[in-house]
Amino acid sequence: MNSETKKAEESALAQLVGERPVEPEKPQERQNPAANGPFDWWLFTIMMTLLAIGLVMVLSASSIVAEHTFHDKYHFFKRQLFYALIGIVALWGAALAPRKLIYGLHYWALFVTFILLGLTLTPLAPTINGARRWISLGFASIQPMEFVKVALVLYLAYFMSTKQNTLRTFWRGVFPPCLVTGLYCVILLSQPDFGSAIVLAGILFFMCIAGGIRWSYIAWSLVLGVASMAILAISAPYRMERLKAFLDPFKDPSGAGYQLIQSFYALASGGVFGVGVGASQQKMFYLPEAHNDFIMSVIGEEMGLCGITLIMLLFACLFWRCFRIVLRQREMRARLSAFGLTAIIAIGALINLAVVMGMLPPKGVAMPLLSYGGSNLIATMLCIGLILHFSRTEDVCRKSS
């Protein structure tokens, strides 16, 4: 009996018992989880809304400092707008890139970011506020750490999706990703950049949970990580000062606690509806880094509780769309990649807001899409572009399920 006759008999039997005949899987859908569906335009719209708010608030928060320093109140705004245009190019480049190209970048991304991060320990990196985190390009500076996060996620997604058989063991499943992350953290602590090292450890922690590593290993790693952070915080005097200022900033109101106190004043002054966009008092040389890490304080002062709530709702919608994309991925590597990229944005937003509100010691972590800074903005938009790329598999995944 040939195969065609057998299929015809199976189809007739299915019709007799009231079942639909099973259609054979198309070769294209089987071989390619198909980055050819529609983009998640809701995600793109929410991202563009946050970006527009960020541009307006950077102009508002930086105009006084820019006028005083550069005699051009639009200095930081124009640079942020330029970075946003580069970010748009990076976003659509990632969204439209072939899946095979993205999957082939993990080792190259690790290599390039290791080199760039290592260059921060050379004379090419200027010392700013006691840290060497940037590489000077003459016309601008690049902060490699922002792209390290993306490279680490691409590597962890590759490793955890292709090494499922070894993830239950320590030396072959847990040690390699911990070693890679640890090497990054050693360089970051040498800059020094304690906050960024914590962010990388957080990305590794959540990726381990999503990847299926044993909970016993995760628990021991968490205990070890917390102990290491405590030792590092106590061993460095400036970190200890920051910790004391976090616990009671009013003990040293003109020193270590100054920035946090000014942030409190800004948030308190805003009330429910704010003092109006452009009318902040704290940005007039009272609040340091008003357009960078503490831009949420200026938003709270100028737009009030309503403005902060609007920002949080927009981020909540952004994360909902991202996790919707994560859950609809059929392929494990795509699911882990999209999850890790979402975690990068979520960890940054939560840490920044917690610092501004005095719930965490100052970490130097920017608010995604809102804070001034080219590297963070471009890297964040690159993450959104990659997530949009994975959103194109949603329809195929829904049909297959």
URTASUL-V117979 format. One record per pair of residues at least 6 apart in sequence whose C-alpha atoms are under 8 Angstrom apart, sorted by the first residue. I is the first residue (numbers start at 1). J is the second residue. Records with the same first field share a line. If there is no record, write none. Layout:
# URTASUL-V117979
I = J / J
This chain:
# URTASUL-V117979
10 = 21
11 = 21
14 = 20 / 21
15 = 21
28 = 34
29 = 396
33 = 330 / 331 / 393 / 396 / 397
34 = 392 / 393 / 396
35 = 98 / 99 / 389 / 390 / 391 / 392 / 393
36 = 392 / 393
37 = 391 / 392 / 393 / 394 / 395 / 396
38 = 391 / 392 / 395
39 = 388 / 389 / 391 / 392
40 = 321 / 388 / 391 / 392
42 = 321
43 = 318 / 321 / 322 / 388
44 = 384 / 388
46 = 314 / 317 / 318
47 = 318 / 369 / 384
50 = 311 / 314 / 369 / 370
51 = 369 / 370
53 = 370
54 = 369 / 370 / 371
55 = 77 / 80 / 81 / 370
57 = 277 / 291 / 295 / 298 / 299 / 370
58 = 76 / 77 / 80 / 291 / 295 / 370 / 371 / 372
59 = 73 / 74 / 76 / 77
60 = 277 / 278
61 = 278 / 280 / 283 / 290 / 291 / 295 / 298
62 = 73 / 76 / 77 / 283 / 290 / 291
63 = 72 / 73 / 74 / 75 / 76
64 = 73 / 283 / 284
65 = 73 / 284 / 285
66 = 72 / 73 / 74 / 75 / 76
67 = 73 / 74 / 75
76 = 372
79 = 374
80 = 372 / 373 / 374
83 = 373 / 374 / 377 / 378
84 = 374 / 377 / 378
86 = 378
87 = 377 / 378 / 379 / 381 / 382
88 = 381
90 = 378 / 381 / 382 / 385
91 = 381 / 382 / 383 / 384 / 385 / 386
92 = 385
93 = 385
94 = 102 / 382 / 385 / 386 / 389
95 = 385 / 386 / 387 / 388 / 389 / 390
96 = 389
97 = 389
103 = 154 / 158
105 = 154
106 = 151 / 154 / 155 / 158
107 = 155
109 = 151
110 = 148 / 151 / 152 / 155
113 = 144 / 145 / 147 / 148 / 151
114 = 148 / 184
116 = 144
117 = 144 / 145 / 184 / 187 / 188
118 = 187
119 = 125 / 135
120 = 132 / 133 / 134 / 135 / 191
121 = 132 / 190 / 191
124 = 135 / 136
125 = 132 / 133 / 134 / 135 / 136
126 = 132 / 134 / 135 / 136
127 = 133
131 = 191 / 192 / 193
132 = 191 / 192
133 = 143 / 144 / 145 / 191 / 192 / 193
134 = 141 / 142 / 143 / 144
135 = 141 / 142 / 143 / 144
136 = 142
142 = 374 / 375
143 = 375 / 376
144 = 375
145 = 196
146 = 375 / 376 / 379
147 = 375 / 379
149 = 200 / 203 / 344
150 = 341 / 344 / 379 / 383
152 = 181
153 = 203 / 337 / 340 / 341
154 = 337
156 = 177 / 204 / 207
157 = 207 / 211 / 333 / 334 / 336 / 337 / 340
158 = 333
159 = 177
160 = 167 / 211 / 212 / 333
161 = 211 / 332 / 333 / 336
162 = 333
163 = 173
166 = 172 / 173
167 = 173 / 174 / 212 / 213 / 214
168 = 174 / 213 / 214
170 = 217
173 = 213
174 = 213 / 217
177 = 204
178 = 204
181 = 200 / 201 / 204
184 = 197
185 = 196 / 197 / 200
188 = 194 / 196 / 197
189 = 197
194 = 363
195 = 363 / 364 / 365
196 = 363 / 364 / 365
199 = 347 / 348
201 = 225
202 = 347
203 = 340 / 343 / 344 / 347
205 = 218 / 222
206 = 340 / 343
207 = 336 / 339 / 340
208 = 218
209 = 215 / 218
210 = 336
211 = 336
233 = 239 / 240 / 243
234 = 240
241 = 256
242 = 256 / 257 / 361 / 362
243 = 361
245 = 251 / 252 / 256 / 257 / 361
246 = 257 / 260 / 358 / 359 / 360 / 361 / 362
248 = 257
249 = 256 / 257 / 258 / 260 / 261
250 = 257 / 261
251 = 257
252 = 258
253 = 261
259 = 287 / 288
260 = 356 / 358
262 = 282 / 286 / 287
263 = 287 / 294 / 297 / 356 / 357
264 = 297 / 356 / 357
265 = 282
266 = 280 / 281 / 282 / 297 / 298 / 300 / 301
267 = 297 / 298 / 300 / 301 / 304
268 = 301
269 = 275 / 301
270 = 300 / 301 / 302 / 303 / 304 / 305
271 = 301 / 304 / 305
272 = 303 / 304 / 305 / 306
273 = 302 / 303 / 304 / 305 / 306 / 307
274 = 300 / 301 / 302 / 303 / 304 / 305 / 306 / 307
275 = 301 / 302 / 303 / 304
276 = 302 / 303
277 = 302 / 303
278 = 302
279 = 302
280 = 298 / 301 / 302
282 = 298
283 = 290 / 298
288 = 294
289 = 295
290 = 297 / 298
291 = 298 / 371 / 372
292 = 366 / 371 / 372 / 373
293 = 352 / 364 / 365 / 366 / 367 / 371 / 372
294 = 352 / 356 / 371
295 = 367 / 370 / 371
296 = 308 / 353 / 356 / 367
297 = 356
299 = 307 / 308
300 = 307 / 308
319 = 342 / 346
322 = 338 / 339 / 342 / 387
323 = 339 / 342
325 = 338 / 387 / 390 / 391 / 394
326 = 334 / 335 / 336 / 338 / 339
327 = 335
328 = 335 / 393 / 394 / 397 / 398
329 = 335 / 390 / 393 / 394 / 397
330 = 397
334 = 390
338 = 386 / 387 / 390
341 = 383 / 384 / 386 / 387
342 = 383 / 387
345 = 368 / 380
348 = 365 / 366 / 367 / 368
349 = 366 / 367 / 368
351 = 360 / 363 / 365
352 = 363 / 365 / 366 / 367
353 = 367
354 = 360
355 = 361 / 362 / 363
356 = 362
366 = 372 / 376
368 = 376 / 377 / 380
369 = 376 / 377 / 380 / 381
371 = 377
